């Protein structure tokens, strides 16, 4: 049976389309594994100091570019060299020392390039950089739950430090009496640059549960009060 010209064209077009789809692999996927500040995952709005080491890792299901151009760090409008510390097929880990960054807010933009020329970009905004010679609490600390109700056995206090420092957290009643004191070593949770989250068990240092009322917490570093806040207890 004869096939008319129109049918022949349809068969040819369909056949070509099938061959084209088989010959063209799916687009490669680049995954941003992490960007870290001294080993802690970095998010928009975080704070770092000029001693911070930024870590960057990407993976891809195809080969990344063989030269150092595979990994580019743009800070605001300027490109900065990233030192690859580990390279395996499809994976690059790099680092960048923040010592050259000026104090203030910055935009960090990472671009990874594959051999095919495809690129993927990751961005963090409002990264606050502070010089390493003075510790400060950046922005107002957060406390939750607040107020604390009958079912609560602890409350959490979160704050950002501009640098690693030995920190003391003290809790006082409204008369100024010391209720509880905790100390955190520089570089550990409670005393590290970027975000810290510590807890208070709603008890005195002697182990007694505190009563209803308003309590003041002080975050102290370098011999001075860096920040403070209030905790309400209603049971």
C-alpha positions in Angstrom: 0.0 0.0 0.0 1.3 3.4 -1.0 2.0 6.0 1.7 1.2 9.5 0.5 3.8 12.3 0.8 2.1 13.9 3.9 2.3 10.6 5.8 5.9 10.1 4.7 6.8 13.5 6.0 5.1 12.8 9.4 7.1 9.5 9.7 10.3 11.3 8.9 9.7 14.1 11.4 8.7 11.7 14.2 11.7 9.5 13.5 14.1 12.5 13.6 12.5 13.7 16.8 13.1 10.4 18.5 16.7 10.3 17.4 17.2 13.8 18.6 15.8 13.1 22.0 18.0 9.9 22.3 21.1 11.8 21.2 20.6 14.7 23.6 21.3 13.8 27.3 19.4 15.5 30.1 21.0 18.8 31.3 23.5 18.3 34.0 22.6 19.2 37.5 24.8 21.3 39.7 24.1 21.2 43.4 25.4 23.7 45.9 26.3 21.5 48.9 27.2 24.3 51.3 28.8 27.7 51.9 30.2 27.9 55.4 31.8 30.4 57.7 34.5 28.7 59.8 32.6 25.4 59.3 29.1 26.8 60.1 26.6 27.0 57.3 26.2 30.5 56.1 22.8 32.2 55.5 21.7 35.6 54.3 21.7 38.0 57.1 24.6 36.3 59.0 27.6 38.1 60.4 31.2 37.2 60.0 34.5 38.9 61.0 37.7 39.5 59.0 39.3 36.3 60.4 36.6 34.1 59.0 37.4 31.4 56.5 34.6 30.9 53.9 34.2 27.4 52.6 32.4 26.5 49.4 31.5 23.1 48.0 29.6 22.1 44.8 28.8 18.8 43.1 27.7 18.1 39.6 26.6 15.0 37.7 29.0 16.0 35.0 32.6 17.1 35.1 33.3 20.6 36.3 35.8 22.8 34.5 39.3 21.6 35.0 40.8 25.0 35.7 40.2 27.3 38.6 37.6 29.3 36.7 35.1 26.6 37.7 34.6 28.4 41.0 34.1 32.1 41.2 33.3 34.3 44.2 31.9 37.7 43.6 31.7 40.1 46.5 29.4 43.0 45.7 30.7 43.9 42.2 34.2 42.5 42.3 35.4 39.0 41.6 37.8 37.3 44.0 40.0 34.2 43.6 39.0 31.1 45.4 41.6 28.6 46.3 40.5 25.0 45.5 41.5 22.8 48.4 40.0 19.5 47.1 39.0 18.4 43.6 37.4 15.2 42.5 35.4 14.4 39.4 32.2 16.4 39.7 33.2 18.0 43.1 35.1 21.1 44.0 35.8 22.4 47.5 37.3 25.8 47.9 38.0 28.5 50.5 38.4 32.2 50.8 39.8 34.3 53.7 37.6 37.3 54.5 40.5 39.4 55.8 40.3 41.7 52.8 36.7 42.6 53.3 35.7 46.0 54.6 33.3 46.4 57.5 29.7 46.6 56.5 27.1 44.7 54.6 28.1 42.6 51.5 26.5 40.4 48.9 28.3 37.1 48.3 27.7 35.4 45.0 29.2 32.0 44.0 29.2 30.8 40.4 30.2 27.2 39.4 31.0 26.4 35.7 30.9 23.0 34.0 32.9 21.9 31.0 29.8 22.3 29.0 29.8 26.0 29.8 26.6 25.8 32.0 26.8 27.8 35.2 24.9 27.8 38.4 24.8 30.7 40.9 24.2 30.9 44.7 23.8 34.1 46.6 23.8 35.4 50.2 22.8 38.9 50.9 23.3 41.3 53.9 26.4 39.4 55.1 27.7 41.7 57.8 31.5 41.9 58.2 33.1 43.4 61.3 36.8 43.9 62.1 38.3 41.3 64.3 39.6 43.5 67.1 36.3 44.1 68.9 33.4 41.8 69.8 29.8 43.0 69.4 26.3 41.5 69.3 24.9 42.3 66.0 21.2 43.2 66.0 18.8 42.5 68.9 19.0 39.0 70.4 16.0 36.7 70.0 14.5 34.8 72.9 11.9 32.0 72.6 9.5 31.0 74.1 8.8 34.3 75.6 6.7 34.5 77.7 7.4 31.1 79.3 4.2 29.2 80.3 3.5 26.3 82.7 4.6 23.7 80.2 8.0 25.3 79.4 11.1 23.9 81.1 13.6 26.1 79.2 14.0 29.1 77.0 16.4 29.8 74.2 18.4 32.9 73.5 19.8 33.5 70.1 22.4 36.1 69.1 25.0 36.9 66.5 28.6 37.8 67.5 31.0 39.8 65.3 33.9 37.6 66.4 34.9 34.6 68.5 35.0 35.6 72.2 34.6 34.4 75.7 31.0 35.2 76.6 29.1 35.3 79.9 25.3 35.1 80.0 23.8 36.2 83.3 20.2 36.3 84.3 18.9 38.8 86.9 15.6 39.5 88.6 14.1 43.0 88.4 15.9 43.9 91.7 19.2 43.2 90.0 19.9 40.0 92.0 21.9 37.4 90.1 19.8 34.3 89.3 22.0 32.3 86.9 25.3 32.6 85.1 26.7 30.6 82.2 30.1 31.0 80.5 30.9 30.0 76.9 34.4 29.7 75.5 35.5 31.5 72.3 34.8 29.5 69.2 32.1 27.3 70.8 28.4 27.7 70.7 27.7 30.8 72.7 31.0 32.3 72.0 31.5 32.0 68.3 31.3 34.4 65.4 28.0 34.3 63.5 24.9 32.7 65.1 24.7 31.3 68.7 21.8 29.7 70.4 22.0 29.0 74.2 19.4 27.9 76.7 18.4 28.7 80.2 16.5 26.0 82.2 14.4 28.6 84.1 16.2 27.7 87.4 18.6 29.4 89.7 22.2 28.2 89.8 21.2 26.4 93.0 18.6 24.3 91.0 15.4 26.0 92.3 12.7 26.9 89.8 12.2 30.6 89.4 8.8 32.2 90.1 6.6 34.4 87.9 8.0 37.7 86.9 10.3 39.5 84.5 13.9 38.6 84.3 16.7 40.4 82.5 19.5 38.6 80.6 22.9 40.2 79.9 25.3 39.1 77.2 28.8 40.1 78.4 32.1 40.0 76.5 35.4 41.8 76.8 34.4 43.0 80.2 31.3 44.9 79.0 27.6 44.4 78.4 27.2 43.7 74.7 23.4 43.3 74.7 20.4 42.5 76.9 16.8 41.5 76.9 13.9 40.5 79.0 12.2 37.2 79.7 8.7 36.9 81.1 7.7 33.9 83.2 4.0 33.2 83.7 3.0 29.9 85.2 
